[in-house]
Amino acid sequence: MKFSIRWTLIIGILGLIWGTQIIITSSTYLSSEKVLLHHARDIMQNIADLTIVQSRNHLSLAHGAAHLTERLVASEVVSSAPSHWRALENYFLDQLAIYPHFAGIYVGSPNGDFFYVSRNDTHSPDGFRTKIISHSNGHRETRLIWRDDRNRFVMEEQDPADAFDPRQRPWYKRALATDSIVWTDPYIFFTSQKPGITIAGPIYRAPGELQSVVGVDIEIDELSLFIEKLRIGKNGRAFMLNDNGDVVAFPDLAQLTQAEGDRSDHLRLVRIDELADPVSRAAYDAVPWQHKPDGRLLLAGPHFVRFNHAGASYHAMFAPFQDTQWPWIICVYLPESDYLGSLQDNRRHNLLITIVLSILATLVGFRLARGIIRPLAGLEKEALAIKQQDLSQQFDTHSAYKEIQETAESFARMKDALRSSEEKYRAIYENIQDIYYETAMDGSLLEVSPSVAKFTQYTREELIGITMNTLYEDPRERERFVRTITDQGKVDDYELRLRGKGGNILYCSINAALQMDAAGNPVKIVGSLRIIDDRKKAELELRQYQTRLESLVQERTRDLEASNAQLRREIEIRTSKEEELRNSEEKYRSIITNMDNGYYEMDLRGNLTFFNDPLVEMVGYPPEEVYGLNYRRFIPPDQAEAMKEKYAIIRRTGKPEKLYRYAIIRKDGSQKTVEASAALITDRNGEAIGFRGVVLDITDRLNAEQERIRIEAQYQQIQRLEGIGTLAGGVAHDFNNLLMGIQGNVSLMLLESPAGHAHHDKLKNIESCVTAGADLTRQLLGFARGGKYMVKPLDLNQLVQRTAGMFGRTRKEIQVLQALEHDVWPVMADQSQIEQVLLNLCINAWQAMPEGGNIHVTTNNVVLAAAEARPLGISPGHYVKVSVADAGVGMDVTTQERIFEPFFTTKEMGRGTGLGLASAYGIIKNHDGTIDFVSREGEGTTFFFYLPATNGRPDHPQSDAAGLAAGSGTILLVDDEQMILTVNQNMLEKMGYTVLPAVGGKEALRVFEKEGKRIDLVILDMIMPDMSGGLVFDRLKARRQDVKVLLSSGYSLSEQAEEILARGCAGFIQKPFNMEQLRAKIRDVLGR
């Protein structure tokens, strides 16, 4: 379907102007509405997430307390036995004091005994009541003990009417049925009349032997108070549901409870369909709820819904808790008018402006379109005339637009070119000597040149439209031709036979090709055809002449061949035998000369009479000395005697023998290991005249086998070390986090305990123990091959001079001698770890020389080729080699095999941890280097390691005279462990900083979203369960590119941490650290 350009421009201008304005105006309103709706949903999602986190934190403490009580009761640290009642009561009272939202803690036994401590204001404000049910000799006793808020005794009484049996309670039955810690549905506590929930779990003395069930009552009214404080737009609200339909938390606590039947003193939680708030009920009814088999609510993930109430539109979000023990659902709803009211007021004003601008643009567009349409109409007439092959007409195509005018001029030039081209090709087509043709795939002739009449007597007009099959002498030839050109795409000099109009046969040669459509399917065949009757006639005459000549030659030579046949056979037989003899001799000589194995012949006395070059190479003597050489000259005496006996057996039996593995002593004294065979040589009379055999050099094979065994043992050792290293790294990380809590608290206490204080020295001792523990974990991390801290170019000469010199000055019985290469290449390494490696090697050398002696430390620049680097397990290249040698006792083979294993030591108890050399091994491997040793018992040991050289320049330390001034600014502190978060927050606040704590990565992002503009620094834990430190770093950078982040981890500087530093992280600090280390690192990062 074709369209006029005139109406296309008119309609297009109108459509672009008016359509664009309409689309922009409407889409702007809709997109603004969509953005605001998306923002409102984000707010609801954040509020739901915050409420879920608050609820989880509120309840997880009870889980920990119940689990701790289980362990204490199970291990009988505290017991429900009568002799331990007071200790158990004190423990429960302490738990209630620590956690104000706990309503009570109790233990129920299989015999019906019950021990329960709860809050009770009956006899004193903020007091407690202990209920003890015991059974003895068939007698039941119930004691009630009241205490005040300071746990002091108030009164005690007996309650013989009490019939409470813990074994009949739902929490007891569910805990036994599931054999795990369980949570009840929320309900109203009878004593406090507050909403709460119970957690309970079984305790076993031995598998299958129940000891008791422990439970904790937790009040959850604080969740309603938390929701009440939330600000959700102007009129938004949130509430929580249990999956049974009960309302768990609501901003108005008065609406949360309802009397049970007619008893006003028995309250229960209100159901959602009974809630007094109609908007909350409407939000609930708008959700297409699914239900579990037991009828409870089922919600797989967050669900957004829009609903109407009382003429107003609302948006709501329902999100389930992901924790299976709390099947609760948080709901947040918000009126649509809170965020769309002002948007509707602007719509009418924008519509009026749009109409005025559109009218003006339409008038200008019509004016411009007229200048385009007129010349294009002329070009349209020009093109139509060319299509009708009329090249003589002229039309007005003048235009003020450059592009249209150039197009009109191009049309004129094209007409001239078409006219010339048509005249040229028409002359060629009408005078061509070959026949040009085009056929459809079904064989019908589409086009043929006039020259066809000269050869076939058919005129062009007679042939157009007929099928080619009628012209072939054999119609099957047409099928073969089509099959060939279809397979190959074209044919060259393809010969076939056609029949002319008079029935005469025409020999033809065809050159043709397939033409394809846009889809790649063949549509026709285009080609040229040449008549080759003259060439075929000449070829036939030539073949006949050759046949006559061959017949004459055969007749003349037949007699000659018959007379010479006998002579030829005799010559051939003699020549064949001579050739076989020569070939056999040459084959034998070639095999002996070119074989890789040695070949020998010797007389009966053992003197060599014939040999090849490989044998000369094996014995190592010049060829002239080998001739006549007796085998006893190069065979060890004991093996020569055994060979003599073998040769005697061969001479006696005449059977070949295999001489098994024996040694050859070469002229230069070196040895080769060979295997040989031997056979007897006899003369024509069968008399023995000597021996011959083949010698195989197996020296390289034996060496390769030994090397393979050594490499396999080394590989197994490396796998064992890497497995233990992974475990050691994990232990070191967790231990560093524990040390961080101790170190932080000690640093805070030292601020309040100056020198001379009664506890100052004790705190210093604790700090020394923490430092020793950190050093031990540093060795574990070094062994684990994950212990890089801060890698930079280092001068190993300076490092050796400082470390070895310091070590030598502290050990008077030894002397450290240094032989350092001048201008040693720099290496990329962590300075403290390489110092640790050097110190461990020096200590190992010192302990190997109990009587004292010299330790030699050397450095060398080395370039390792592939053959040298492969046995060391490293890549070829430039390395710096460091060696530490002693003249001590050396090591036996057993010790050498285990020297790099962690916790392996030859020292007595208390003198070594077995981590020194293991950590050195892990550190060097983690720096892409290698470490090895050479040791002989009684002569000493040399340890040496290689580190890759680098082009970087080592940093020279500069003195820092600046003092550690008090800090200022705001720091976002992120860690997933509450203890570490609290300790670090206290230290930072003591330094003068304002601290914003965040438990985990998700909470950190929410705090940063709110307070990001005033945050000067983020101290970020690298390993967190909810979101990794790397992902949190990227999200922070996306929100504020210039934010400064200090990475902190119990692991050392791993590849993951290095990647984060490379992406722009400002620094890294290793746990544990004290206050001064933290202060210095913050100053470096902030530059103040």
JOCOR-V489825 format. One record per residue. N is the residue number from 1. D_CENTER is the distance of its C-alpha to the mean C-alpha in Angstrom with 1 decimal. Layout:
n | d_center
N | D_CENTER
N | D_CENTER
This chain:
n | d_center
1 | 55.1
2 | 56.2
3 | 56.9
4 | 59.3
5 | 57.8
6 | 60.4
7 | 59.4
8 | 55.7
9 | 56.1
10 | 58.2
11 | 56.1
12 | 52.9
13 | 54.2
14 | 55.3
15 | 52.0
16 | 49.9
17 | 51.9
18 | 52.7
19 | 49.5
20 | 47.3
21 | 49.2
22 | 49.1
23 | 45.4
24 | 44.5
25 | 46.9
26 | 45.7
27 | 42.0
28 | 42.2
29 | 43.8
30 | 41.4
31 | 38.2
32 | 39.7
33 | 40.3
34 | 36.8
35 | 35.3
36 | 37.6
37 | 36.8
38 | 33.0
39 | 33.7
40 | 35.9
41 | 33.3
42 | 30.8
43 | 33.6
44 | 34.2
45 | 30.5
46 | 30.3
47 | 33.6
48 | 32.4
49 | 29.2
50 | 31.4
51 | 33.9
52 | 31.5
53 | 30.1
54 | 33.7
55 | 34.7
56 | 31.8
57 | 32.7
58 | 36.4
59 | 35.8
60 | 33.1
61 | 35.7
62 | 37.9
63 | 35.2
64 | 34.8
65 | 38.6
66 | 39.1
67 | 36.6
68 | 38.2
69 | 41.6
70 | 40.6
71 | 39.5
72 | 42.7
73 | 45.0
74 | 43.4
75 | 43.7
76 | 47.2
77 | 46.5
78 | 48.2
79 | 50.3
80 | 52.2
81 | 55.0
82 | 58.3
83 | 58.4
84 | 55.1
85 | 55.7
86 | 56.3
87 | 53.0
88 | 51.1
89 | 52.9
90 | 52.0
91 | 48.4
92 | 48.4
93 | 50.4
94 | 47.9
95 | 45.0
96 | 47.1
97 | 47.9
98 | 44.2
99 | 43.1
100 | 45.7
101 | 44.3
102 | 44.8
103 | 48.1
104 | 48.5
105 | 47.2
106 | 48.7
107 | 48.7
108 | 50.3
109 | 51.4
110 | 52.2
111 | 55.9
112 | 56.0
113 | 55.9
114 | 54.2
115 | 53.4
116 | 52.6
117 | 52.4
118 | 52.3
119 | 53.3
120 | 56.9
121 | 59.3
122 | 62.4
123 | 64.2
124 | 62.3
125 | 59.9
126 | 56.3
127 | 57.5
128 | 56.1
129 | 57.4
130 | 56.7
131 | 57.6
132 | 58.1
133 | 59.0
134 | 60.1
135 | 61.8
136 | 64.2
137 | 66.7
138 | 66.5
139 | 67.1
140 | 64.7
141 | 64.7
142 | 63.0
143 | 62.9
144 | 62.0
145 | 61.5
146 | 61.2
147 | 59.9
148 | 59.8
149 | 56.8
150 | 57.2
151 | 57.1
152 | 60.9
153 | 62.9
154 | 64.9
155 | 66.3
156 | 65.9
157 | 67.4
158 | 67.3
159 | 66.4
160 | 68.1
161 | 67.5
162 | 63.7
163 | 62.3
164 | 58.5
165 | 56.5
166 | 52.8
167 | 52.2
168 | 53.1
169 | 50.7
170 | 47.7
171 | 45.2
172 | 46.7
173 | 46.6
174 | 43.0
175 | 41.7
176 | 43.5
177 | 42.4
178 | 38.7
179 | 38.8
180 | 36.4
181 | 36.6
182 | 37.8
183 | 38.6
184 | 41.8
185 | 42.3
186 | 43.6
187 | 47.4
188 | 50.3
189 | 51.2
190 | 55.0
191 | 55.8
192 | 54.1
193 | 54.0
194 | 50.5
195 | 47.5
196 | 45.2
197 | 42.9
198 | 43.0
199 | 40.3
200 | 41.4
201 | 40.1
202 | 41.8
203 | 42.5
204 | 43.2
205 | 45.3
206 | 44.0
207 | 42.0
208 | 44.2
209 | 46.7
210 | 46.5
211 | 47.6
212 | 47.4
213 | 45.4
214 | 44.4
215 | 44.1
216 | 43.6
217 | 45.2
218 | 43.3
219 | 45.0
220 | 42.9
221 | 45.5
222 | 43.4
223 | 40.9
224 | 43.8
225 | 44.8
226 | 41.2
227 | 41.2
228 | 44.7
229 | 43.6
230 | 40.8
231 | 41.9
232 | 40.8
233 | 42.4
234 | 46.2
235 | 46.8
236 | 43.5
237 | 43.1
238 | 40.6
239 | 41.2
240 | 39.5
241 | 40.2
242 | 39.9
243 | 39.0
244 | 42.7
245 | 43.8
246 | 45.1
247 | 44.5
248 | 42.7
249 | 43.0
250 | 45.1
251 | 46.2
252 | 49.8
253 | 50.1
254 | 53.6
255 | 52.2
256 | 49.8
257 | 52.5
258 | 55.2
259 | 58.1
260 | 57.8
261 | 60.8
262 | 64.0
263 | 63.1
264 | 62.2
265 | 61.2
266 | 58.4
267 | 55.6
268 | 52.4
269 | 49.4
270 | 50.3
271 | 48.6
272 | 47.0
273 | 49.8
274 | 52.3
275 | 50.8
276 | 53.4
277 | 51.0
278 | 51.4
279 | 48.4
280 | 46.1
281 | 47.6
282 | 47.3
283 | 43.6
284 | 43.1
285 | 45.3
286 | 43.2
287 | 40.1
288 | 40.1
289 | 39.3
290 | 38.1
291 | 39.4
292 | 38.3
293 | 40.7
294 | 42.5
295 | 43.1
296 | 40.7
297 | 38.7
298 | 35.3
299 | 32.8
300 | 29.2
301 | 28.0
302 | 29.5
303 | 32.4
304 | 34.4
305 | 38.0
306 | 41.1
307 | 44.5
308 | 48.1
309 | 50.6
310 | 54.1
311 | 53.6
312 | 50.4
313 | 46.9
314 | 44.0
315 | 40.2
316 | 38.6
317 | 35.2
318 | 34.8
319 | 31.6
320 | 31.2
321 | 30.1
322 | 26.8
323 | 28.4
324 | 30.2
325 | 33.0
326 | 34.1
327 | 34.5
328 | 35.6
329 | 35.3
330 | 35.6
331 | 37.6
332 | 38.0
333 | 40.5
334 | 41.8
335 | 44.9
336 | 44.2
337 | 47.1
338 | 45.3
339 | 43.2
340 | 44.9
341 | 48.6
342 | 48.8
343 | 46.9
344 | 49.7
345 | 52.4
346 | 51.0
347 | 50.9
348 | 54.7
349 | 55.0
350 | 52.2
351 | 53.8
352 | 57.1
353 | 55.6
354 | 53.7
355 | 56.9
356 | 58.9
357 | 56.2
358 | 55.8
359 | 59.6
360 | 59.7
361 | 56.8
362 | 58.5
363 | 61.7
364 | 60.0
365 | 57.9
366 | 61.1
367 | 62.7
368 | 59.9
369 | 59.6
370 | 63.3
371 | 62.9
372 | 60.2
373 | 61.8
374 | 65.2
375 | 64.2
376 | 61.5
377 | 64.2
378 | 66.1
379 | 63.1
380 | 62.8
381 | 66.4
382 | 65.9
383 | 62.9
384 | 65.0
385 | 67.9
386 | 65.6
387 | 64.2
388 | 67.8
389 | 68.4
390 | 70.8
391 | 70.2
392 | 73.4
393 | 73.0
394 | 72.0
395 | 70.6
396 | 70.1
397 | 66.4
398 | 66.9
399 | 64.3
400 | 63.6
401 | 59.9
402 | 58.8
403 | 56.2
404 | 58.7
405 | 61.5
406 | 59.4
407 | 58.5
408 | 62.3
409 | 63.1
410 | 60.4
411 | 62.0
412 | 65.4
413 | 64.0
414 | 62.2
415 | 65.6
416 | 67.3
417 | 64.6
418 | 64.8
419 | 68.5
420 | 68.4
421 | 65.7
422 | 67.6
423 | 70.8
424 | 69.1
425 | 67.2
426 | 70.1
427 | 72.3
428 | 69.8
429 | 69.3
430 | 73.1
431 | 73.9
432 | 71.1
433 | 72.5
434 | 69.6
435 | 68.9
436 | 65.9
437 | 64.7
438 | 62.1
439 | 61.7
440 | 59.6
441 | 57.5
442 | 60.3
443 | 62.8
444 | 64.8
445 | 65.9
446 | 64.6
447 | 66.1
448 | 68.3
449 | 70.0
450 | 73.9
451 | 74.1
452 | 73.7
453 | 77.4
454 | 78.5
455 | 77.0
456 | 77.0
457 | 80.0
458 | 77.8
459 | 77.6
460 | 74.3
461 | 75.3
462 | 76.1
463 | 72.7
464 | 70.4
465 | 69.1
466 | 70.2
467 | 67.7
468 | 67.2
469 | 67.8
470 | 71.6
471 | 71.6
472 | 69.9
473 | 72.4
474 | 70.0
475 | 67.9
476 | 65.3
477 | 64.6
478 | 63.2
479 | 60.6
480 | 59.6
481 | 59.4
482 | 57.2
483 | 54.9
484 | 54.6
485 | 53.9
486 | 51.4
487 | 49.4
488 | 49.6
489 | 49.8
490 | 53.0
491 | 56.0
492 | 58.0
493 | 61.6
494 | 61.5
495 | 65.0
496 | 66.8
497 | 70.3
498 | 71.7
499 | 75.1
500 | 77.3
501 | 79.6
502 | 82.5
503 | 80.6
504 | 80.1
505 | 76.9
506 | 74.6
507 | 72.0
508 | 69.1
509 | 65.9
510 | 63.1
511 | 60.1
512 | 58.0
513 | 54.5
514 | 52.7
515 | 52.0
516 | 49.0
517 | 48.5
518 | 45.4
519 | 43.7
520 | 44.3
521 | 47.3
522 | 50.5
523 | 53.4
524 | 56.1
525 | 57.3
526 | 58.6
527 | 60.5
528 | 63.7
529 | 66.3
530 | 68.8
531 | 72.0
532 | 72.2
533 | 75.5
534 | 77.0
535 | 74.1
536 | 74.2
537 | 78.0
538 | 77.7
539 | 74.9
540 | 77.2
541 | 80.2
542 | 78.1
543 | 76.9
544 | 80.6
545 | 81.8
546 | 79.1
547 | 80.1
548 | 83.8
549 | 83.0
550 | 80.8
551 | 83.6
552 | 86.2
553 | 84.0
554 | 83.3
555 | 87.1
556 | 88.0
557 | 85.3
558 | 85.7
559 | 88.9
560 | 87.5
561 | 84.4
562 | 86.7
563 | 88.8
564 | 85.9
565 | 83.8
566 | 85.4
567 | 85.2
568 | 81.5
569 | 80.7
570 | 82.4
571 | 80.6
572 | 77.3
573 | 77.9
574 | 78.8
575 | 76.0
576 | 73.5
577 | 74.7
578 | 74.6
579 | 71.1
580 | 69.9
581 | 71.3
582 | 69.8
583 | 66.4
584 | 66.5
585 | 67.4
586 | 64.8
587 | 62.1
588 | 62.9
589 | 63.1
590 | 59.8
591 | 58.0
592 | 59.4
593 | 58.6
594 | 55.1
595 | 53.7
596 | 50.9
597 | 52.7
598 | 55.9
599 | 59.2
600 | 62.5
601 | 66.1
602 | 68.6
603 | 72.1
604 | 73.3
605 | 73.4
606 | 69.7
607 | 70.1
608 | 67.6
609 | 69.4
610 | 66.6
611 | 62.8
612 | 60.0
613 | 57.7
614 | 54.8
615 | 57.3
616 | 58.5
617 | 55.0
618 | 54.5
619 | 57.8
620 | 57.4
621 | 61.1
622 | 62.5
623 | 63.8
624 | 67.4
625 | 67.0
626 | 65.2
627 | 68.2
628 | 70.5
629 | 68.1
630 | 68.3
631 | 65.1
632 | 66.1
633 | 65.5
634 | 61.7
635 | 61.1
636 | 61.1
637 | 64.5
638 | 63.3
639 | 61.2
640 | 64.1
641 | 66.5
642 | 64.1
643 | 63.9
644 | 67.7
645 | 68.0
646 | 65.6
647 | 67.7
648 | 70.8
649 | 69.4
650 | 68.4
651 | 72.0
652 | 73.6
653 | 71.5
654 | 70.7
655 | 67.1
656 | 64.0
657 | 61.8
658 | 58.3
659 | 58.3
660 | 55.1
661 | 52.9
662 | 55.1
663 | 54.9
664 | 56.3
665 | 57.4
666 | 57.2
667 | 59.8
668 | 57.5
669 | 57.0
670 | 53.4
671 | 52.7
672 | 51.2
673 | 50.7
674 | 52.0
675 | 53.1
676 | 56.3
677 | 58.6
678 | 62.4
679 | 65.1
680 | 68.9
681 | 70.7
682 | 74.3
683 | 77.1
684 | 79.0
685 | 81.1
686 | 78.0
687 | 78.6
688 | 75.6
689 | 75.2
690 | 71.6
691 | 67.9
692 | 64.9
693 | 61.2
694 | 57.5
695 | 55.4
696 | 51.6
697 | 49.7
698 | 46.9
699 | 46.2
700 | 42.8
701 | 41.8
702 | 42.6
703 | 40.8
704 | 37.6
705 | 37.8
706 | 38.2
707 | 35.2
708 | 33.0
709 | 34.1
710 | 33.4
711 | 29.8
712 | 29.1
713 | 30.4
714 | 28.4
715 | 25.1
716 | 26.0
717 | 26.8
718 | 23.5
719 | 21.7
720 | 24.1
721 | 23.6
722 | 19.8
723 | 20.2
724 | 22.8
725 | 20.9
726 | 18.0
727 | 20.9
728 | 22.8
729 | 20.0
730 | 19.8
731 | 23.6
732 | 24.0
733 | 21.8
734 | 24.0
735 | 27.1
736 | 26.5
737 | 26.3
738 | 29.6
739 | 31.1
740 | 30.3
741 | 32.4
742 | 35.2
743 | 35.1
744 | 35.2
745 | 38.1
746 | 39.9
747 | 39.6
748 | 41.0
749 | 43.8
750 | 44.7
751 | 45.4
752 | 48.0
753 | 49.3
754 | 50.6
755 | 52.0
756 | 55.0
757 | 53.7
758 | 54.1
759 | 50.4
760 | 49.2
761 | 49.2
762 | 47.5
763 | 44.7
764 | 44.3
765 | 44.2
766 | 41.3
767 | 39.5
768 | 40.1
769 | 38.6
770 | 35.5
771 | 35.2
772 | 35.7
773 | 33.0
774 | 30.6
775 | 31.5
776 | 30.8
777 | 27.3
778 | 26.7
779 | 27.7
780 | 25.4
781 | 22.4
782 | 23.6
783 | 23.8
784 | 20.3
785 | 19.0
786 | 17.4
787 | 20.6
788 | 20.6
789 | 22.6
790 | 23.8
791 | 23.5
792 | 26.3
793 | 28.8
794 | 31.2
795 | 34.7
796 | 34.7
797 | 38.5
798 | 38.9
799 | 36.5
800 | 38.4
801 | 41.8
802 | 40.9
803 | 39.2
804 | 41.5
805 | 44.6
806 | 43.9
807 | 43.5
808 | 46.7
809 | 48.7
810 | 47.9
811 | 48.9
812 | 52.5
813 | 52.8
814 | 50.3
815 | 50.0
816 | 46.8
817 | 47.5
818 | 45.1
819 | 45.0
820 | 42.5
821 | 42.1
822 | 43.2
823 | 40.6
824 | 37.7
825 | 34.4
826 | 32.1
827 | 28.7
828 | 25.5
829 | 25.4
830 | 25.8
831 | 29.6
832 | 30.0
833 | 27.8
834 | 29.7
835 | 32.9
836 | 31.9
837 | 31.4
838 | 34.8
839 | 36.4
840 | 35.2
841 | 36.4
842 | 39.8
843 | 40.2
844 | 39.6
845 | 42.2
846 | 44.7
847 | 44.5
848 | 45.1
849 | 48.4
850 | 50.5
851 | 53.6
852 | 51.8
853 | 51.4
854 | 49.4
855 | 45.7
856 | 44.7
857 | 41.7
858 | 40.9
859 | 38.5
860 | 38.2
861 | 36.5
862 | 35.3
863 | 33.9
864 | 32.3
865 | 32.5
866 | 30.2
867 | 32.8
868 | 33.0
869 | 29.2
870 | 28.2
871 | 30.1
872 | 28.5
873 | 25.0
874 | 24.2
875 | 24.2
876 | 27.6
877 | 28.7
878 | 30.5
879 | 30.4
880 | 32.6
881 | 34.0
882 | 35.3
883 | 37.7
884 | 39.3
885 | 42.3
886 | 44.9
887 | 48.1
888 | 47.5
889 | 47.7
890 | 44.7
891 | 42.6
892 | 43.3
893 | 41.0
894 | 39.8
895 | 38.8
896 | 37.0
897 | 34.8
898 | 33.5
899 | 33.9
900 | 30.2
901 | 29.6
902 | 29.1
903 | 32.3
904 | 34.4
905 | 37.5
906 | 41.0
907 | 42.6
908 | 44.7
909 | 43.5
910 | 42.9
911 | 42.5
912 | 38.9
913 | 35.5
914 | 34.0
915 | 31.0
916 | 32.4
917 | 31.5
918 | 28.4
919 | 27.0
920 | 28.3
921 | 26.4
922 | 23.1
923 | 23.8
924 | 24.8
925 | 21.8
926 | 19.5
927 | 21.5
928 | 20.9
929 | 24.4
930 | 26.4
931 | 29.2
932 | 32.1
933 | 35.8
934 | 39.2
935 | 41.7
936 | 45.1
937 | 47.1
938 | 50.0
939 | 48.9
940 | 45.8
941 | 42.1
942 | 40.0
943 | 36.4
944 | 34.6
945 | 31.2
946 | 29.7
947 | 27.6
948 | 26.4
949 | 28.9
950 | 28.0
951 | 30.0
952 | 29.7
953 | 32.8
954 | 33.1
955 | 34.0
956 | 37.4
957 | 37.7
958 | 40.1
959 | 42.3
960 | 41.7
961 | 45.0
962 | 43.9
963 | 44.4
964 | 42.0
965 | 43.5
966 | 42.9
967 | 39.9
968 | 40.1
969 | 37.8
970 | 35.4
971 | 32.1
972 | 29.4
973 | 28.3
974 | 25.1
975 | 24.4
976 | 23.8
977 | 26.5
978 | 30.0
979 | 31.7
980 | 29.7
981 | 30.0
982 | 33.8
983 | 34.3
984 | 32.5
985 | 34.3
986 | 37.6
987 | 37.0
988 | 36.1
989 | 39.1
990 | 41.3
991 | 40.2
992 | 41.4
993 | 38.2
994 | 37.9
995 | 34.8
996 | 33.0
997 | 31.0
998 | 28.0
999 | 26.6
1000 | 22.9
1001 | 20.8
1002 | 22.4
1003 | 25.9
1004 | 25.2
1005 | 24.4
1006 | 27.6
1007 | 29.6
1008 | 28.4
1009 | 29.2
1010 | 32.7
1011 | 33.4
1012 | 31.1
1013 | 34.0
1014 | 35.5
1015 | 32.5
1016 | 32.6
1017 | 29.6
1018 | 26.6
1019 | 25.9
1020 | 22.4
1021 | 20.9
1022 | 17.2
1023 | 16.5
1024 | 18.0
1025 | 17.8
1026 | 18.5
1027 | 16.2
1028 | 14.2
1029 | 16.1
1030 | 13.7
1031 | 14.1
1032 | 17.8
1033 | 18.3
1034 | 17.2
1035 | 19.5
1036 | 22.3
1037 | 22.1
1038 | 22.3
1039 | 25.4
1040 | 27.0
1041 | 25.9
1042 | 28.2
1043 | 27.1
1044 | 26.8
1045 | 24.2
1046 | 24.5
1047 | 21.4
1048 | 22.5
1049 | 20.9
1050 | 22.2
1051 | 19.4
1052 | 20.3
1053 | 18.7
1054 | 15.1
1055 | 12.5
1056 | 11.3
1057 | 15.0
1058 | 15.7
1059 | 13.3
1060 | 15.3
1061 | 18.5
1062 | 17.8
1063 | 17.5
1064 | 21.0
1065 | 21.1
1066 | 24.7
1067 | 24.3
1068 | 23.1
1069 | 25.3
1070 | 24.9
1071 | 26.3
1072 | 29.1
1073 | 31.2
1074 | 34.8
1075 | 36.5
1076 | 37.5
1077 | 34.0
1078 | 32.7
1079 | 35.6
1080 | 35.1
1081 | 31.4
1082 | 32.2
1083 | 35.0
1084 | 32.9
1085 | 30.4
1086 | 33.2
1087 | 35.6
1088 | 38.4
